[in-house]
């Protein structure tokens, strides 16, 4: 799904994609797609739960996403 959305939006570089999610499936999808994964603590996962799954960032909430974005 992530790669399909990249195709539809013309994004070719997985390093330019951030997938933020609050479930194990969200983090797995990001990992499988090769994009930057961010665990969000406002959903069903707590910090300890997020830490056992591959991720790059842990966010307190979606309000923290703009701080990760780099516009170039």
PQR file of N, CA, C, O and H, with PARSE charges and radii, in Angstrom:
ATOM      1  N   UNK A   1       0.817  -1.191   0.000 -0.4000 1.5000
ATOM      2  CA  UNK A   1       0.000   0.000   0.000 -0.0000 2.0000
ATOM      3  C   UNK A   1       0.862   1.257   0.000  0.5500 1.7000
ATOM      4  O   UNK A   1       0.565   2.208  -0.723 -0.5500 1.4000
ATOM      5  N   UNK A   2       1.924   1.275   0.801 -0.4000 1.5000
ATOM      6  CA  UNK A   2       2.789   2.452   0.851 -0.0000 2.0000
ATOM      7  C   UNK A   2       3.431   2.699  -0.508  0.5500 1.7000
ATOM      8  O   UNK A   2       3.465   3.833  -0.985 -0.5500 1.4000
ATOM      9  H   UNK A   2       2.165   0.502   1.389  0.4000 1.0000
ATOM     10  N   UNK A   3       3.935   1.647  -1.128 -0.4000 1.5000
ATOM     11  CA  UNK A   3       4.558   1.825  -2.444 -0.0000 2.0000
ATOM     12  C   UNK A   3       3.534   2.269  -3.481  0.5500 1.7000
ATOM     13  O   UNK A   3       3.865   3.056  -4.368 -0.5500 1.4000
ATOM     14  H   UNK A   3       3.908   0.726  -0.741  0.4000 1.0000
ATOM     15  N   UNK A   4       2.320   1.790  -3.393 -0.4000 1.5000
ATOM     16  CA  UNK A   4       1.272   2.218  -4.328 -0.0000 2.0000
ATOM     17  C   UNK A   4       0.983   3.711  -4.156  0.5500 1.7000
ATOM     18  O   UNK A   4       0.839   4.437  -5.139 -0.5500 1.4000
ATOM     19  H   UNK A   4       2.051   1.150  -2.673  0.4000 1.0000
ATOM     20  N   UNK A   5       0.900   4.157  -2.919 -0.4000 1.5000
ATOM     21  CA  UNK A   5       0.676   5.581  -2.673 -0.0000 2.0000
ATOM     22  C   UNK A   5       1.851   6.417  -3.156  0.5500 1.7000
ATOM     23  O   UNK A   5       1.660   7.524  -3.661 -0.5500 1.4000
ATOM     24  H   UNK A   5       1.017   3.567  -2.120  0.4000 1.0000
ATOM     25  N   UNK A   6       3.060   5.901  -3.006 -0.4000 1.5000
ATOM     26  CA  UNK A   6       4.230   6.604  -3.528 -0.0000 2.0000
ATOM     27  C   UNK A   6       4.118   6.744  -5.036  0.5500 1.7000
ATOM     28  O   UNK A   6       4.386   7.809  -5.593 -0.5500 1.4000
ATOM     29  H   UNK A   6       3.215   5.002  -2.596  0.4000 1.0000
ATOM     30  N   UNK A   7       3.723   5.663  -5.692 -0.4000 1.5000
ATOM     31  CA  UNK A   7       3.564   5.687  -7.149 -0.0000 2.0000
ATOM     32  C   UNK A   7       2.524   6.725  -7.564  0.5500 1.7000
ATOM     33  O   UNK A   7       2.744   7.491  -8.502 -0.5500 1.4000
ATOM     34  H   UNK A   7       3.506   4.798  -5.240  0.4000 1.0000
ATOM     35  N   UNK A   8       1.401   6.746  -6.869 -0.4000 1.5000
ATOM     36  CA  UNK A   8       0.322   7.667  -7.208 -0.0000 2.0000
ATOM     37  C   UNK A   8       0.709   9.126  -7.000  0.5500 1.7000
ATOM     38  O   UNK A   8       0.196  10.012  -7.683 -0.5500 1.4000
ATOM     39  H   UNK A   8       1.222   6.123  -6.108  0.4000 1.0000
ATOM     40  N   UNK A   9       1.609   9.374  -6.061 -0.4000 1.5000
ATOM     41  CA  UNK A   9       2.001  10.748  -5.763 -0.0000 2.0000
ATOM     42  C   UNK A   9       3.332  11.146  -6.393  0.5500 1.7000
ATOM     43  O   UNK A   9       3.798  12.271  -6.211 -0.5500 1.4000
ATOM     44  H   UNK A   9       2.026   8.654  -5.506  0.4000 1.0000
ATOM     45  N   UNK A  10       3.942  10.225  -7.133 -0.4000 1.5000
ATOM     46  CA  UNK A  10       5.180  10.542  -7.835 -0.0000 2.0000
ATOM     47  C   UNK A  10       6.424  10.540  -6.967  0.5500 1.7000
ATOM     48  O   UNK A  10       7.452  11.087  -7.366 -0.5500 1.4000
ATOM     49  H   UNK A  10       3.564   9.311  -7.281  0.4000 1.0000
ATOM     50  N   UNK A  11       6.354   9.942  -5.799 -0.4000 1.5000
ATOM     51  CA  UNK A  11       7.511   9.852  -4.905 -0.0000 2.0000
ATOM     52  C   UNK A  11       8.244   8.552  -5.204  0.5500 1.7000
ATOM     53  O   UNK A  11       7.643   7.478  -5.182 -0.5500 1.4000
ATOM     54  H   UNK A  11       5.519   9.497  -5.475  0.4000 1.0000
ATOM     55  N   UNK A  12       9.541   8.646  -5.482 -0.4000 1.5000
ATOM     56  CA  UNK A  12      10.324   7.466  -5.865 -0.0000 2.0000
ATOM     57  C   UNK A  12      11.307   7.016  -4.793  0.5500 1.7000
ATOM     58  O   UNK A  12      11.743   5.865  -4.811 -0.5500 1.4000
ATOM     59  H   UNK A  12      10.029   9.518  -5.500  0.4000 1.0000
ATOM     60  N   UNK A  13      11.660   7.876  -3.877 -0.4000 1.5000
ATOM     61  CA  UNK A  13      12.697   7.601  -2.894 -0.0000 2.0000
ATOM     62  C   UNK A  13      12.071   7.284  -1.533  0.5500 1.7000
ATOM     63  O   UNK A  13      11.449   8.153  -0.922 -0.5500 1.4000
ATOM     64  H   UNK A  13      11.306   8.811  -3.862  0.4000 1.0000
ATOM     65  N   UNK A  14      12.231   6.052  -1.057 -0.4000 1.5000
ATOM     66  CA  UNK A  14      11.635   5.661   0.227 -0.0000 2.0000
ATOM     67  C   UNK A  14      12.197   6.469   1.391  0.5500 1.7000
ATOM     68  O   UNK A  14      11.555   6.572   2.436 -0.5500 1.4000
ATOM     69  H   UNK A  14      12.736   5.346  -1.554  0.4000 1.0000
ATOM     70  N   UNK A  15      13.375   7.039   1.225 -0.4000 1.5000
ATOM     71  CA  UNK A  15      13.961   7.856   2.294 -0.0000 2.0000
ATOM     72  C   UNK A  15      13.214   9.167   2.488  0.5500 1.7000
ATOM     73  O   UNK A  15      13.421   9.864   3.482 -0.5500 1.4000
ATOM     74  H   UNK A  15      13.896   6.955   0.376  0.4000 1.0000
ATOM     75  N   UNK A  16      12.345   9.502   1.538 -0.4000 1.5000
ATOM     76  CA  UNK A  16      11.559  10.738   1.624 -0.0000 2.0000
ATOM     77  C   UNK A  16      10.153  10.493   2.169  0.5500 1.7000
ATOM     78  O   UNK A  16       9.313  11.393   2.164 -0.5500 1.4000
ATOM     79  H   UNK A  16      12.177   8.935   0.732  0.4000 1.0000
ATOM     80  N   UNK A  17       9.901   9.263   2.641 -0.4000 1.5000
ATOM     81  CA  UNK A  17       8.563   8.904   3.108 -0.0000 2.0000
ATOM     82  C   UNK A  17       8.607   8.583   4.598  0.5500 1.7000
ATOM     83  O   UNK A  17       9.453   7.813   5.051 -0.5500 1.4000
ATOM     84  H   UNK A  17      10.584   8.532   2.645  0.4000 1.0000
ATOM     85  N   UNK A  18       7.701   9.171   5.344 -0.4000 1.5000
ATOM     86  CA  UNK A  18       7.542   8.904   6.765 -0.0000 2.0000
ATOM     87  C   UNK A  18       6.208   8.199   6.959  0.5500 1.7000
ATOM     88  O   UNK A  18       5.165   8.703   6.541 -0.5500 1.4000
ATOM     89  H   UNK A  18       7.014   9.797   4.976  0.4000 1.0000
ATOM     90  N   UNK A  19       6.242   7.047   7.585 -0.4000 1.5000
ATOM     91  CA  UNK A  19       5.007   6.339   7.931 -0.0000 2.0000
ATOM     92  C   UNK A  19       4.895   6.351   9.452  0.5500 1.7000
ATOM     93  O   UNK A  19       5.681   5.704  10.144 -0.5500 1.4000
ATOM     94  H   UNK A  19       7.089   6.637   7.924  0.4000 1.0000
ATOM     95  N   UNK A  20       3.927   7.080   9.962 -0.4000 1.5000
ATOM     96  CA  UNK A  20       3.706   7.163  11.404 -0.0000 2.0000
ATOM     97  C   UNK A  20       2.499   6.314  11.747  0.5500 1.7000
ATOM     98  O   UNK A  20       1.465   6.384  11.082 -0.5500 1.4000
ATOM     99  H   UNK A  20       3.289   7.606   9.400  0.4000 1.0000
ATOM    100  N   UNK A  21       2.638   5.516  12.782 -0.4000 1.5000
ATOM    101  CA  UNK A  21       1.519   4.663  13.154 -0.0000 2.0000
ATOM    102  C   UNK A  21       1.542   4.280  14.616  0.5500 1.7000
ATOM    103  O   UNK A  21       2.561   4.396  15.297 -0.5500 1.4000
ATOM    104  H   UNK A  21       3.477   5.458  13.322  0.4000 1.0000
ATOM    105  N   UNK A  22       0.390   3.817  15.082 -0.4000 1.5000
ATOM    106  CA  UNK A  22       0.256   3.463  16.495 -0.0000 2.0000
ATOM    107  C   UNK A  22      -0.090   1.998  16.705  0.5500 1.7000
ATOM    108  O   UNK A  22      -0.583   1.617  17.766 -0.5500 1.4000
ATOM    109  H   UNK A  22      -0.437   3.722  14.528  0.4000 1.0000
ATOM    110  N   UNK A  23       0.168   1.175  15.693 -0.4000 1.5000
ATOM    111  CA  UNK A  23      -0.071  -0.257  15.842 -0.0000 2.0000
ATOM    112  C   UNK A  23       1.149  -1.039  15.353  0.5500 1.7000
ATOM    113  O   UNK A  23       1.992  -0.510  14.628 -0.5500 1.4000
ATOM    114  H   UNK A  23       0.569   1.484  14.830  0.4000 1.0000
ATOM    115  N   UNK A  24       1.225  -2.283  15.755 -0.4000 1.5000
ATOM    116  CA  UNK A  24       2.294  -3.167  15.293 -0.0000 2.0000
ATOM    117  C   UNK A  24       2.248  -3.288  13.775  0.5500 1.7000
ATOM    118  O   UNK A  24       3.293  -3.297  13.125 -0.5500 1.4000
ATOM    119  H   UNK A  24       0.540  -2.713  16.344  0.4000 1.0000
ATOM    120  N   UNK A  25       1.060  -3.381  13.209 -0.4000 1.5000
ATOM    121  CA  UNK A  25       0.918  -3.485  11.754 -0.0000 2.0000
ATOM    122  C   UNK A  25       1.427  -2.242  11.041  0.5500 1.7000
ATOM    123  O   UNK A  25       2.010  -2.348   9.962 -0.5500 1.4000
ATOM    124  H   UNK A  25       0.211  -3.374  13.738  0.4000 1.0000
ATOM    125  N   UNK A  26       1.219  -1.077  11.619 -0.4000 1.5000
ATOM    126  CA  UNK A  26       1.731   0.165  11.025 -0.0000 2.0000
ATOM    127  C   UNK A  26       3.254   0.142  10.949  0.5500 1.7000
ATOM    128  O   UNK A  26       3.837   0.476   9.917 -0.5500 1.4000
ATOM    129  H   UNK A  26       0.745  -0.991  12.495  0.4000 1.0000
ATOM    130  N   UNK A  27       3.892  -0.255  12.046 -0.4000 1.5000
ATOM    131  CA  UNK A  27       5.354  -0.302  12.074 -0.0000 2.0000
ATOM    132  C   UNK A  27       5.888  -1.370  11.130  0.5500 1.7000
ATOM    133  O   UNK A  27       6.911  -1.166  10.477 -0.5500 1.4000
ATOM    134  H   UNK A  27       3.419  -0.527  12.883  0.4000 1.0000
ATOM    135  N   UNK A  28       5.203  -2.509  11.052 -0.4000 1.5000
ATOM    136  CA  UNK A  28       5.625  -3.576  10.135 -0.0000 2.0000
ATOM    137  C   UNK A  28       5.485  -3.126   8.685  0.5500 1.7000
ATOM    138  O   UNK A  28       6.354  -3.414   7.863 -0.5500 1.4000
ATOM    139  H   UNK A  28       4.371  -2.675  11.582  0.4000 1.0000
ATOM    140  N   UNK A  29       4.413  -2.431   8.365 -0.4000 1.5000
ATOM    141  CA  UNK A  29       4.219  -1.941   6.991 -0.0000 2.0000
ATOM    142  C   UNK A  29       5.326  -0.964   6.609  0.5500 1.7000
ATOM    143  O   UNK A  29       5.847  -1.022   5.496 -0.5500 1.4000
ATOM    144  H   UNK A  29       3.706  -2.196   9.033  0.4000 1.0000
ATOM    145  N   UNK A  30       5.682  -0.078   7.514 -0.4000 1.5000
ATOM    146  CA  UNK A  30       6.760   0.875   7.248 -0.0000 2.0000
ATOM    147  C   UNK A  30       8.077   0.139   7.038  0.5500 1.7000
ATOM    148  O   UNK A  30       8.815   0.435   6.099 -0.5500 1.4000
ATOM    149  H   UNK A  30       5.258  -0.031   8.419  0.4000 1.0000
ATOM    150  N   UNK A  31       8.366  -0.810   7.904 -0.4000 1.5000
ATOM    151  CA  UNK A  31       9.605  -1.590   7.784 -0.0000 2.0000
ATOM    152  C   UNK A  31       9.639  -2.343   6.468  0.5500 1.7000
ATOM    153  O   UNK A  31      10.653  -2.327   5.771 -0.5500 1.4000
ATOM    154  H   UNK A  31       7.766  -1.050   8.667  0.4000 1.0000
ATOM    155  N   UNK A  32       8.550  -2.998   6.121 -0.4000 1.5000
ATOM    156  CA  UNK A  32       8.489  -3.778   4.882 -0.0000 2.0000
ATOM    157  C   UNK A  32       8.628  -2.902   3.641  0.5500 1.7000
ATOM    158  O   UNK A  32       9.167  -3.343   2.626 -0.5500 1.4000
ATOM    159  H   UNK A  32       7.726  -3.011   6.687  0.4000 1.0000
ATOM    160  N   UNK A  33       8.147  -1.673   3.718 -0.4000 1.5000
ATOM    161  CA  UNK A  33       8.235  -0.754   2.582 -0.0000 2.0000
ATOM    162  C   UNK A  33       9.599  -0.064   2.510  0.5500 1.7000
ATOM    163  O   UNK A  33       9.950   0.509   1.478 -0.5500 1.4000
ATOM    164  H   UNK A  33       7.709  -1.315   4.543  0.4000 1.0000
ATOM    165  N   UNK A  34      10.363  -0.116   3.597 -0.4000 1.5000
ATOM    166  CA  UNK A  34      11.667   0.525   3.608 -0.0000 2.0000
ATOM    167  C   UNK A  34      11.628   2.022   3.858  0.5500 1.7000
ATOM    168  O   UNK A  34      12.605   2.725   3.599 -0.5500 1.4000
ATOM    169  H   UNK A  34      10.077  -0.581   4.435  0.4000 1.0000
ATOM    170  N   UNK A  35      10.505   2.510   4.361 -0.4000 1.5000
ATOM    171  CA  UNK A  35      10.377   3.940   4.628 -0.0000 2.0000
ATOM    172  C   UNK A  35      10.743   4.240   6.079  0.5500 1.7000
ATOM    173  O   UNK A  35      10.950   3.325   6.877 -0.5500 1.4000
ATOM    174  H   UNK A  35       9.712   1.939   4.571  0.4000 1.0000
ATOM    175  N   UNK A  36      10.822   5.517   6.413 -0.4000 1.5000
ATOM    176  CA  UNK A  36      11.112   5.931   7.778 -0.0000 2.0000
ATOM    177  C   UNK A  36       9.895   5.603   8.647  0.5500 1.7000
ATOM    178  O   UNK A  36       8.781   6.035   8.352 -0.5500 1.4000
ATOM    179  H   UNK A  36      10.655   6.260   5.765  0.4000 1.0000
ATOM    180  N   UNK A  37      10.114   4.843   9.711 -0.4000 1.5000
ATOM    181  CA  UNK A  37       9.019   4.419  10.584 -0.0000 2.0000
ATOM    182  C   UNK A  37       9.019   5.239  11.865  0.5500 1.7000
ATOM    183  O   UNK A  37      10.060   5.428  12.496 -0.5500 1.4000
ATOM    184  H   UNK A  37      11.019   4.492   9.951  0.4000 1.0000
ATOM    185  N   UNK A  38       7.847   5.721  12.240 -0.4000 1.5000
ATOM    186  CA  UNK A  38       7.693   6.460  13.492 -0.0000 2.0000
ATOM    187  C   UNK A  38       6.548   5.851  14.280  0.5500 1.7000
ATOM    188  O   UNK A  38       5.418   5.783  13.796 -0.5500 1.4000
ATOM    189  H   UNK A  38       7.002   5.568  11.728  0.4000 1.0000
ATOM    190  N   UNK A  39       6.841   5.414  15.482 -0.4000 1.5000
ATOM    191  CA  UNK A  39       5.799   4.918  16.374 -0.0000 2.0000
ATOM    192  C   UNK A  39       5.160   6.095  17.087  0.5500 1.7000
ATOM    193  O   UNK A  39       5.853   6.998  17.555 -0.5500 1.4000
ATOM    194  H   UNK A  39       7.759   5.470  15.874  0.4000 1.0000
ATOM    195  N   UNK A  40       3.851   6.083  17.168 -0.4000 1.5000
ATOM    196  CA  UNK A  40       3.104   7.163  17.812 -0.0000 2.0000
ATOM    197  C   UNK A  40       2.456   6.606  19.076  0.5500 1.7000
ATOM    198  O   UNK A  40       1.745   5.603  19.028 -0.5500 1.4000
ATOM    199  H   UNK A  40       3.288   5.349  16.788  0.4000 1.0000
ATOM    200  N   UNK A  41       2.708   7.268  20.212 -0.4000 1.5000
ATOM    201  CA  UNK A  41       2.252   6.749  21.505 -0.0000 2.0000
ATOM    202  C   UNK A  41       0.818   7.106  21.861  0.5500 1.7000
ATOM    203  O   UNK A  41       0.389   6.824  22.980 -0.5500 1.4000
ATOM    204  H   UNK A  41       3.286   8.083  20.252  0.4000 1.0000
ATOM    205  N   UNK A  42       0.072   7.704  20.973 -0.4000 1.5000
ATOM    206  CA  UNK A  42      -1.293   8.093  21.315 -0.0000 2.0000
ATOM    207  C   UNK A  42      -2.303   7.000  21.007  0.5500 1.7000
ATOM    208  O   UNK A  42      -3.493   7.170  21.270 -0.5500 1.4000
ATOM    209  H   UNK A  42       0.420   7.933  20.064  0.4000 1.0000
ATOM    210  N   UNK A  43      -1.854   5.896  20.462 -0.4000 1.5000
ATOM    211  CA  UNK A  43      -2.769   4.802  20.117 -0.0000 2.0000
ATOM    212  C   UNK A  43      -2.644   3.658  21.093  0.5500 1.7000
ATOM    213  O   UNK A  43      -2.466   3.862  22.294 -0.5500 1.4000
ATOM    214  H   UNK A  43      -0.887   5.758  20.248  0.4000 1.0000
ATOM    215  N   UNK A  44      -2.739   2.455  20.569 -0.4000 1.5000
ATOM    216  CA  UNK A  44      -2.747   1.267  21.420 -0.0000 2.0000
ATOM    217  C   UNK A  44      -1.371   0.885  21.949  0.5500 1.7000
ATOM    218  O   UNK A  44      -1.278   0.150  22.932 -0.5500 1.4000
ATOM    219  H   UNK A  44      -2.883   2.289  19.593  0.4000 1.0000
ATOM    220  N   UNK A  45      -0.304   1.364  21.323 -0.4000 1.5000
ATOM    221  CA  UNK A  45       1.041   0.994  21.758 -0.0000 2.0000
ATOM    222  C   UNK A  45       1.617   2.009  22.745  0.5500 1.7000
ATOM    223  O   UNK A  45       1.468   3.219  22.577 -0.5500 1.4000
ATOM    224  H   UNK A  45      -0.380   1.961  20.524  0.4000 1.0000
ATOM    225  N   UNK A  46       2.268   1.492  23.761 -0.4000 1.5000
ATOM    226  CA  UNK A  46       3.010   2.324  24.706 -0.0000 2.0000
ATOM    227  C   UNK A  46       4.479   2.274  24.312  0.5500 1.7000
ATOM    228  O   UNK A  46       4.866   1.465  23.469 -0.5500 1.4000
ATOM    229  H   UNK A  46       2.390   0.508  23.897  0.4000 1.0000
ATOM    230  N   UNK A  47       5.290   3.118  24.905 -0.4000 1.5000
ATOM    231  CA  UNK A  47       6.710   3.192  24.547 -0.0000 2.0000
ATOM    232  C   UNK A  47       7.387   1.822  24.619  0.5500 1.7000
ATOM    233  O   UNK A  47       8.142   1.465  23.714 -0.5500 1.4000
ATOM    234  H   UNK A  47       4.976   3.775  25.591  0.4000 1.0000
ATOM    235  N   UNK A  48       7.136   1.066  25.653 -0.4000 1.5000
ATOM    236  CA  UNK A  48       7.758  -0.260  25.792 -0.0000 2.0000
ATOM    237  C   UNK A  48       7.333  -1.183  24.654  0.5500 1.7000
ATOM    238  O   UNK A  48       8.134  -1.989  24.182 -0.5500 1.4000
ATOM    239  H   UNK A  48       6.522   1.356  26.388  0.4000 1.0000
ATOM    240  N   UNK A  49       6.100  -1.075  24.215 -0.4000 1.5000
ATOM    241  CA  UNK A  49       5.611  -1.893  23.099 -0.0000 2.0000
ATOM    242  C   UNK A  49       6.274  -1.477  21.792  0.5500 1.7000
ATOM    243  O   UNK A  49       6.651  -2.329  20.987 -0.5500 1.4000
ATOM    244  H   UNK A  49       5.449  -0.420  24.598  0.4000 1.0000
ATOM    245  N   UNK A  50       6.417  -0.177  21.577 -0.4000 1.5000
ATOM    246  CA  UNK A  50       7.036   0.333  20.360 -0.0000 2.0000
ATOM    247  C   UNK A  50       8.497  -0.097  20.286  0.5500 1.7000
ATOM    248  O   UNK A  50       8.996  -0.443  19.216 -0.5500 1.4000
ATOM    249  H   UNK A  50       6.111   0.515  22.231  0.4000 1.0000
ATOM    250  N   UNK A  51       9.176  -0.074  21.423 -0.4000 1.5000
ATOM    251  CA  UNK A  51      10.613  -0.370  21.442 -0.0000 2.0000
ATOM    252  C   UNK A  51      10.961  -1.778  20.985  0.5500 1.7000
ATOM    253  O   UNK A  51      12.103  -2.016  20.593 -0.5500 1.4000
ATOM    254  H   UNK A  51       8.770   0.208  22.293  0.4000 1.0000
ATOM    255  N   UNK A  52      10.036  -2.709  21.020 -0.4000 1.5000
ATOM    256  CA  UNK A  52      10.343  -4.075  20.581 -0.0000 2.0000
ATOM    257  C   UNK A  52      10.107  -4.282  19.086  0.5500 1.7000
ATOM    258  O   UNK A  52      10.295  -5.385  18.572 -0.5500 1.4000
ATOM    259  H   UNK A  52       9.108  -2.515  21.339  0.4000 1.0000
ATOM    260  N   UNK A  53       9.695  -3.219  18.390 -0.4000 1.5000
ATOM    261  CA  UNK A  53       9.462  -3.292  16.948 -0.0000 2.0000
ATOM    262  C   UNK A  53      10.371  -2.286  16.238  0.5500 1.7000
ATOM    263  O   UNK A  53      10.668  -1.226  16.789 -0.5500 1.4000
ATOM    264  H   UNK A  53       9.542  -2.323  18.808  0.4000 1.0000
ATOM    265  N   UNK A  54      10.812  -2.609  15.027 -0.4000 1.5000
ATOM    266  CA  UNK A  54      11.691  -1.674  14.314 -0.0000 2.0000
ATOM    267  C   UNK A  54      11.014  -0.326  14.065  0.5500 1.7000
ATOM    268  O   UNK A  54       9.877  -0.255  13.600 -0.5500 1.4000
ATOM    269  H   UNK A  54      10.570  -3.471  14.580  0.4000 1.0000
ATOM    270  N   UNK A  55      11.738   0.724  14.386 -0.4000 1.5000
ATOM    271  CA  UNK A  55      11.260   2.084  14.161 -0.0000 2.0000
ATOM    272  C   UNK A  55      12.460   3.015  14.171  0.5500 1.7000
ATOM    273  O   UNK A  55      13.539   2.636  14.626 -0.5500 1.4000
ATOM    274  H   UNK A  55      12.662   0.666  14.765  0.4000 1.0000
ATOM    275  N   UNK A  56      12.282   4.198  13.685 -0.4000 1.5000
ATOM    276  CA  UNK A  56      13.335   5.198  13.684 -0.0000 2.0000
ATOM    277  C   UNK A  56      13.066   6.250  14.755  0.5500 1.7000
ATOM    278  O   UNK A  56      13.983   6.691  15.447 -0.5500 1.4000
ATOM    279  H   UNK A  56      11.406   4.506  13.315  0.4000 1.0000
ATOM    280  N   UNK A  57      11.814   6.643  14.883 -0.4000 1.5000
ATOM    281  CA  UNK A  57      11.417   7.692  15.820 -0.0000 2.0000
ATOM    282  C   UNK A  57      10.254   7.209  16.673  0.5500 1.7000
ATOM    283  O   UNK A  57       9.498   6.322  16.277 -0.5500 1.4000
ATOM    284  H   UNK A  57      11.069   6.285  14.321  0.4000 1.0000
ATOM    285  N   UNK A  58      10.126   7.806  17.845 -0.4000 1.5000
ATOM    286  CA  UNK A  58       8.947   7.614  18.686 -0.0000 2.0000
ATOM    287  C   UNK A  58       8.382   9.005  18.948  0.5500 1.7000
ATOM    288  O   UNK A  58       9.081   9.902  19.419 -0.5500 1.4000
ATOM    289  H   UNK A  58      10.740   8.527  18.167  0.4000 1.0000
ATOM    290  N   UNK A  59       7.113   9.159  18.635 -0.4000 1.5000
ATOM    291  CA  UNK A  59       6.454  10.455  18.772 -0.0000 2.0000
ATOM    292  C   UNK A  59       5.412  10.395  19.875  0.5500 1.7000
ATOM    293  O   UNK A  59       4.770   9.366  20.083 -0.5500 1.4000
ATOM    294  H   UNK A  59       6.545   8.430  18.253  0.4000 1.0000
ATOM    295  N   UNK A  60       5.250  11.507  20.580 -0.4000 1.5000
ATOM    296  CA  UNK A  60       4.205  11.593  21.589 -0.0000 2.0000
ATOM    297  C   UNK A  60       2.824  11.647  20.962  0.5500 1.7000
ATOM    298  O   UNK A  60       1.846  11.210  21.568 -0.5500 1.4000
ATOM    299  H   UNK A  60       5.771  12.343  20.411  0.4000 1.0000
ATOM    300  N   UNK A  61       2.742  12.175  19.764 -0.4000 1.5000
ATOM    301  CA  UNK A  61       1.478  12.286  19.045 -0.0000 2.0000
ATOM    302  C   UNK A  61       1.733  12.769  17.634  0.5500 1.7000
ATOM    303  O   UNK A  61       2.859  13.120  17.282 -0.5500 1.4000
ATOM    304  H   UNK A  61       3.537  12.530  19.271  0.4000 1.0000
ATOM    305  N   UNK A  62       0.698  12.788  16.837 -0.4000 1.5000
ATOM    306  CA  UNK A  62       0.854  13.219  15.448 -0.0000 2.0000
ATOM    307  C   UNK A  62       1.254  14.691  15.356  0.5500 1.7000
ATOM    308  O   UNK A  62       1.785  15.129  14.335 -0.5500 1.4000
ATOM    309  H   UNK A  62      -0.217  12.504  17.123  0.4000 1.0000
ATOM    310  N   UNK A  63       1.005  15.440  16.400 -0.4000 1.5000
ATOM    311  CA  UNK A  63       1.413  16.851  16.417 -0.0000 2.0000
ATOM    312  C   UNK A  63       2.924  17.002  16.289  0.5500 1.7000
ATOM    313  O   UNK A  63       3.409  18.076  15.934 -0.5500 1.4000
ATOM    314  H   UNK A  63       0.574  15.084  17.229  0.4000 1.0000
ATOM    315  N   UNK A  64       3.678  15.932  16.576 -0.4000 1.5000
ATOM    316  CA  UNK A  64       5.139  15.979  16.511 -0.0000 2.0000
ATOM    317  C   UNK A  64       5.693  15.680  15.112  0.5500 1.7000
ATOM    318  O   UNK A  64       6.895  15.822  14.890 -0.5500 1.4000
ATOM    319  H   UNK A  64       3.284  15.059  16.864  0.4000 1.0000
ATOM    320  N   UNK A  65       4.855  15.275  14.181 -0.4000 1.5000
ATOM    321  CA  UNK A  65       5.322  14.917  12.832 -0.0000 2.0000
ATOM    322  C   UNK A  65       5.998  16.085  12.116  0.5500 1.7000
ATOM    323  O   UNK A  65       7.057  15.875  11.524 -0.5500 1.4000
ATOM    324  H   UNK A  65       3.878  15.159  14.361  0.4000 1.0000
ATOM    325  N   UNK A  66       5.451  17.304  12.132 -0.4000 1.5000
ATOM    326  CA  UNK A  66       6.114  18.384  11.399 -0.0000 2.0000
ATOM    327  C   UNK A  66       7.578  18.591  11.792  0.5500 1.7000
ATOM    328  O   UNK A  66       8.383  19.014  10.962 -0.5500 1.4000
ATOM    329  H   UNK A  66       4.591  17.474  12.613  0.4000 1.0000
ATOM    330  N   UNK A  67       7.929  18.303  13.029 -0.4000 1.5000
ATOM    331  CA  UNK A  67       9.306  18.455  13.461 -0.0000 2.0000
ATOM    332  C   UNK A  67      10.263  17.477  12.814  0.5500 1.7000
ATOM    333  O   UNK A  67      11.473  17.700  12.821 -0.5500 1.4000
ATOM    334  H   UNK A  67       7.276  17.960  13.704  0.4000 1.0000
ATOM    335  N   UNK A  68       9.739  16.395  12.255 -0.4000 1.5000
ATOM    336  CA  UNK A  68      10.573  15.396  11.586 -0.0000 2.0000
ATOM    337  C   UNK A  68      10.735  15.672  10.103  0.5500 1.7000
ATOM    338  O   UNK A  68      11.658  15.154   9.475 -0.5500 1.4000
ATOM    339  H   UNK A  68       8.755  16.214  12.250  0.4000 1.0000
ATOM    340  N   UNK A  69       9.856  16.474   9.541 -0.4000 1.5000
ATOM    341  CA  UNK A  69       9.850  16.690   8.098 -0.0000 2.0000
ATOM    342  C   UNK A  69      10.920  17.677   7.682  0.5500 1.7000
ATOM    343  O   UNK A  69      11.124  18.713   8.316 -0.5500 1.4000
ATOM    344  H   UNK A  69       9.106  16.895  10.052  0.4000 1.0000
ATOM    345  N   UNK A  70      11.597  17.330   6.599 -0.4000 1.5000
ATOM    346  CA  UNK A  70      12.600  18.214   6.013 -0.0000 2.0000
ATOM    347  C   UNK A  70      12.165  18.490   4.583  0.5500 1.7000
ATOM    348  O   UNK A  70      12.119  17.584   3.751 -0.5500 1.4000
ATOM    349  H   UNK A  70      11.431  16.489   6.084  0.4000 1.0000
ATOM    350  N   UNK A  71      11.857  19.707   4.313 -0.4000 1.5000
ATOM    351  CA  UNK A  71      11.413  20.094   2.970 -0.0000 2.0000
ATOM    352  C   UNK A  71      12.652  20.468   2.161  0.5500 1.7000
ATOM    353  O   UNK A  71      13.442  21.318   2.570 -0.5500 1.4000
ATOM    354  H   UNK A  71      11.895  20.444   4.989  0.4000 1.0000
ATOM    355  N   UNK A  72      12.810  19.813   0.995 -0.4000 1.5000
ATOM    356  CA  UNK A  72      13.952  20.170   0.141 -0.0000 2.0000
ATOM    357  C   UNK A  72      13.508  20.305  -1.297  0.5500 1.7000
ATOM    358  O   UNK A  72      14.324  20.602  -2.169 -0.5500 1.4000
ATOM    359  H   UNK A  72      12.168  19.122   0.662  0.4000 1.0000
TER
END
